């Protein structure tokens, strides 16, 4: 089973930037769709960004223009670059893999806490 290991969370001030990394076991190229989700306290899990093997990435309205998802196949790693962070971006962030493009995310990272202080 594919393993996902996240890194890069932390505490940042409003307006700052962070980059999350998600390293995958096996070949990233084989994964149809990689995504980042987040869950804020008391809220439901939200799909933040996704990147398929081909085609343009997609973003939630709340982060479009501020966040960038990218797949670096040579390193088997997916990134989420987060700029102009807001207090409402505070959440635990999870990367996830939809191996076959069937909408099922079968592998998940351990979660990374991102805290944006105002």
Residue pairs with C-beta under 8 A, 6 or more apart in sequence:
1 106
1 107
2 24
2 25
2 26
2 31
2 97
2 99
2 106
2 107
3 24
3 25
3 107
4 22
4 23
4 24
4 25
4 95
4 96
4 97
4 107
4 108
4 109
4 110
5 22
5 23
5 109
5 110
6 20
6 21
6 22
6 23
6 93
6 94
6 95
6 109
6 110
6 111
6 112
7 20
7 21
7 23
7 112
8 18
8 19
8 20
8 21
8 112
9 18
9 20
9 93
9 112
9 113
9 114
10 18
10 113
10 114
10 115
11 115
11 116
11 117
12 18
12 85
12 114
12 115
12 116
12 117
13 116
13 117
13 118
14 85
14 86
14 87
14 116
14 117
14 118
15 84
15 85
16 85
16 116
17 81
17 82
17 83
17 84
17 85
18 82
18 85
18 114
19 79
19 80
19 81
19 82
20 36
20 79
20 80
20 82
20 93
20 95
20 112
20 114
21 77
21 78
21 79
22 34
22 36
22 77
22 78
22 79
22 80
22 95
22 109
23 75
23 76
23 77
24 31
24 34
24 76
24 77
24 78
24 97
24 107
25 76
26 76
27 73
27 76
28 34
28 71
28 72
28 73
28 75
28 76
28 77
28 78
29 53
29 73
30 99
31 53
31 97
31 98
31 99
32 52
32 53
32 98
32 99
32 100
32 101
33 50
33 51
33 52
33 53
33 97
33 98
33 101
34 50
34 51
34 69
34 71
34 78
34 95
34 96
34 97
34 98
35 47
35 48
35 49
35 50
35 51
35 69
35 95
35 96
35 97
35 98
35 105
36 47
36 48
36 49
36 50
36 69
36 78
36 80
36 93
36 94
36 95
36 96
37 45
37 46
37 47
37 48
37 93
37 94
37 95
37 96
38 45
38 46
38 48
38 89
38 91
38 92
38 93
38 94
38 114
39 45
39 46
39 91
39 92
39 94
40 46
40 88
40 90
40 91
41 91
43 91
45 94
46 60
46 62
46 91
47 60
48 59
48 60
48 63
48 67
48 80
48 93
49 57
49 58
49 59
49 60
49 63
49 67
49 68
49 69
49 80
50 57
50 58
50 69
51 57
51 69
51 70
51 71
51 78
52 101
53 71
57 68
57 69
57 70
59 67
59 69
62 88
63 82
63 89
66 82
66 83
66 84
66 85
67 80
67 81
67 82
67 83
68 79
68 80
68 81
68 83
69 78
69 79
69 80
69 81
70 78
70 79
70 81
71 77
71 78
72 78
72 79
78 95
80 93
80 95
82 89
82 114
85 114
85 116
86 116
87 116
87 117
87 118
88 116
89 114
89 116
90 114
90 115
90 116
91 114
92 111
92 112
92 113
92 114
93 111
93 112
93 113
93 114
94 108
94 109
94 111
94 112
95 108
95 109
96 105
96 107
96 108
96 109
97 105
97 106
97 107
97 108
98 104
98 105
98 106
99 106
99 107
